[in-house]
Structure formats: structure tokens, C-alpha cells
Amino acid sequence: MTVTLDDVREAAERIKGVAHRTPVLRSRTLDELVGATVFLKCENFQRVGAFKFRGAYNAASRLSPEQVAKGIAAYSSGNHAQAIALAARELGTTAVILMPEDTPKSKMDAVAGYGAEIVTYDRYTGDRTAIGEALAAERGMALIPPYDHPHVIAGQGTAALELIEEVGELDALLGPVGGGGLIAGSATAAKGLRTGICMIGVEPEAGDDTKRSLEAGRRVSIPVPRTIADGQAADIPGELTFSINQRLLDGIALVTDDEIRDAMRFAFERLKIVVEPSGATALAALLAGRLDRVPPRVGLIISGGNIGAERFAELLNP
Amino acid sequence: MTVTLDDVREAAERIKGVAHRTPVLRSRTLDELVGATVFLKCENFQRVGAFKFRGAYNAASRLSPEQVAKGIAAYSSGNHAQAIALAARELGTTAVILMPEDTPKSKMDAVAGYGAEIVTYDRYTGDRTAIGEALAAERGMALIPPYDHPHVIAGQGTAALELIEEVGELDALLGPVGGGGLIAGSATAAKGLRTGICMIGVEPEAGDDTKRSLEAGRRVSIPVPRTIADGQAADIPGELTFSINQRLLDGIALVTDDEIRDAMRFAFERLKIVVEPSGATALAALLAGRLDRVPPRVGLIISGGNIGAERFAELLNP
């Protein structure tokens, strides 16, 4: 099983008019700082404030009418939760979401705001996959996982597809890596359009499970990472995402939490956009000089902007 | 002397490729809250982070080569200063900027960053027009005022022109009023395209000089206002801007500093954009229900986003 450029194109058709075609921003200041032309695909402007709606809606829209009617279940540290909640509402059904109990309040409020039911668990002790599957089975609901699913991956790939359609050929494309769905979908789209593009995933230093796994040639598990990039706190790559990323990624860059903070501040003060920690890691890698070389035309996915004003202030003034 | 739609169109030609054609954002959440379709023209993404670059560059580009060579002078509480500094740099000359000594540091740093010289004064005791004119005369430089100048007003009007070109007819257009240049230019463009559009200016309650002046039928002076909306701290409308606004505005809405804070938070958490206090007043008027009625299609100018992360946190947690 894999995901192809055609799958991404089909997902693009399915989400049309439901998901936003998000803007691509440019910054002369950023271009001058890094010595390249940088295109920022701003998924913080996506519905639910993150790219996750693309994959969630694509996957949900492919369920049978009977499955949809029974409701949709999901487990997520945040943005996938909102994405499934909204996708369910858009399809006229209900959702139940399993969330870590230490999820930022703004994310819980948003999920509840879309009309979904929330069930919590302790992400340092519980196995969310097992609990989520049990919950879905108990309710008779279809479970849509946050990344390790071909329809989710194909949906996430639509952001890169739109970016390249809009700005033309890129030499490199950077995106954050949590479970690996966004970067797997992006690589599928970008390498499907041009095999020579350099695909770089970015992980927080504390959550380098994909980097370690690529080096080992197999999926490696790490302790649950403690990082401000809560959307990238995966402890092991997905099976399907890893098989795609192993084939398509050219490398992984790591960034520290302080580099992520600096990138969030740069986005705020220079780009005038709000970016959550996980959404800022690709920008952080570029600004902190974490790439071996920066080619002339670089695409970069700003993956999300879900952060409350107080939490933002705390993070920037620790 | 006045300003016409053709002047705005000519300005649009002059700034093309130098100023950004800024994005127009939409928000389903905002539309649902106010019961209208709202189009946000995002001048916080303009060069120098505010609409001011439009008017500054248009005016500077119309100086003679001899005048340009001698340099450009300006007085400004902030964004016009950056705008003139950058316009001068773009035209290959120098700028000297007279700024209030209590200007936020981020704005002073930005002006210096564009290579301009800064001279400071006390805005509670000094007459910036007189000091600015003396400074320009002493240096033999052309002075470009922040709003009361036909080329500045025509330049500011290009934001509304672009907005309406992009989204089509609007029933109402809202923008902030400081000295009145942005709203005068916007009204010139919008009413030039469609006389029936409802043009509403928005002032901070403490700085209601234009509202009082419109009610009195003549320019009225108020004590220097103390408001978080530092870009709207004018104490009397401009002569030319007032004559245009008297003719073209349908009304003025007032907003409190707390309503501005709420709008800044809404912009941050829901729209994912950074808006400075003066840039948020039109949004504040809409969100706080300060309009008598909200027609179906509303345009709104987010005029700027120049605010440091620390100042932003202070303002939202007073």
C-alpha cells in the first residue's frame, strides 16, 4: 500500500470548496536573511487553523454513508481533533475525540465548539491507539487515525500540490514531521511533480524519532518527547508514513525549542502571522541555518497557528 | 484642491511592483459572528507592515529628481516614518524622520533599519508640524506629511481600490481614522466606483477629533488623545483630509481601548494575524456592535501590524 500523486490530486478535488486554498506569503526580509526566494504555504489560515483538516476531510468523505451516519472517532494531541470534529459536522454527523488531558485549553475549546464529544487520557502513561480503537469499537464508529492512513496522507499532500501549482517549480520543500503524514503527503505530491526536488522534514531535537528511524533503516521508538512543539510529540513514526518517507525524504533537520521560539517571534514581528510551535519548525530550521545548503527557490509549510495569546506570551518570555 | 478616483488609479500604477498587493482574508467565524460577508484587506502584510507605504511611495515618486537627490523629510508617530524611510531607500536617497520620543522601540528600530536618520521630540509639548517643517527647511529637503497631502491620500486609496477590484461590489467599507488620509483615500476610491457604498471611519473614543469635527461642520481640536491606538492619536483632522471626509463619509464609529484589545485578540486567535491597536479599530467596531446596521457585504481595512511581541502581551494582559 502506498500513496500516489493521483491520490493527492483526487483528494484535492474532494476538499475543493470545503477546505481553504490557503495563501502563499513572501517576505523580502526573510529572503534577504536566508539568501533564497522563500514561499510560505500558510496552513495556519486553513480551516481549524491547521493543515489537518485536509486529511481529515478527505478520509471522512470516503467513508460509506452508513459509516458516516454512525459518527467518526479520532485520537489526537490537538489539531487532528479539531479537524475531525469539523469534518464530521460538515458531513452532518457526530464525532468523539480522544485527547491527552494536558492538551492546551484553546484546542479543547475549539473541538467542543465544533460539537464533538471529548474523552481524555494521560499521554505519558496511556496507549492512545489502543484506547482510541477500543472507544471507536465500543461506539461502532469509524476511526480516522491522525496520520497513518493513505486517505489522510493524500489529503495532507494537497497543501504542497497547491503551493507548487501556484508558484511553480521549487528546489526544496520543508515541512514539519510529527507522525509523518504531512511530510509524506507533501513528498508524494512534490516528487510526483518533479523527482529532483529536495524534500526535508524538520523535527524538534527532543522528538527525533523519524531521523533515528531513517538512520536505522527501521521504525525506532523514543521516550515520549517533551518539547514545546506539541504537535510533533510522536514517539515512533507511522508504518505507512515511514515507508513513504524512507523512500522520498532527502533528509531531516532538527531544531531546538529556543530556535522554534525565535521562529515564532520572527513570524509574529516580521511576517505578522501567528504560528504555533509545531507550525514554526520548518521556518526555524531555515532561520537557524540547520540546512546544509539553501537552494534558490524554497517552499516551506507553516503547518498551523493554534495557540492562545497567553500561551504565546509565556512561550516567548519563559 | 481635491483627490479623484483617477488620482488613486494613477497612484496604483506608480506603486505597482514596489508596494505589495496585499491579501484579502475571509473568516467563517467572523462572518457568523456579525451576520455578514466580511472581506479583510490586510495591510499588516504591506511593506513596512502598514498601508502607509502606499502614500509615502506615491508622494516620494512624484518629487523631482533634484528634490529626491536632496533627501526626504517626514514627521510621524510611527508607520509613516518607516514608510518614508523605505521609500527614500527605494528611490536611492536619504531620509530624516522626526519622531515622538515615546514611539515604541520596535518602530524606531525599523526606521533606523531602513537607513534613515531619526530626530525626536516630545509629542505632548512640541508642535510636530512646525518642528518638522523647520527641520526640512534647514536640510533643504522636501517634507512629505503623514496624511494632509493629495499624493499621500491618493496612495492610501489604492488599498480600497485593490480590495474592490478583487472582491467586487461592497455595501460598506470601514477603516481607521487618524489624520484621515487612509479613510479619505479609501472613500475617494470606493465612492468613485460606487456612490452608494456606505463609508464608515473608526476612531478610538479618546481620539474622536474627526467625529466632533464632522458634527461641528468645521475642524475641531481636542487634547492630545491618550489611547493604545498610537497611530490614531491625532488631535485635529487634516485640512484636505477633512474636506474630503466631510463630503464622502457616512459616519464615524467610536471604539474603546478594551474593544480594540478584544479585536487584537480575535485577530490573533481566530484569524492568525498580528494587528497593531490602530490596525484593529475597524474590526473592533464590527465585533463590538458599534455599527447601526451591518449590510450583507462589508470591506474592512486592517491597516497595520507593527507591534512587538512583548508590547502585544502587555496590552492583552494589562
Interface residues (C-beta under 8 A of the other chain):
Chain A: P23 L25 R28 N44 F45 R47 G49 S106 R265 F268 E269 K272 I273 V274 V275 G305 G308 A309 E310 F312 A313 L316 N317
Chain B: P23 L25 R28 N44 F45 R47 G49 S106 R265 F268 E269 K272 I273 V274 V275 G305 G308 A309 E310 F312 A313 L316 N317
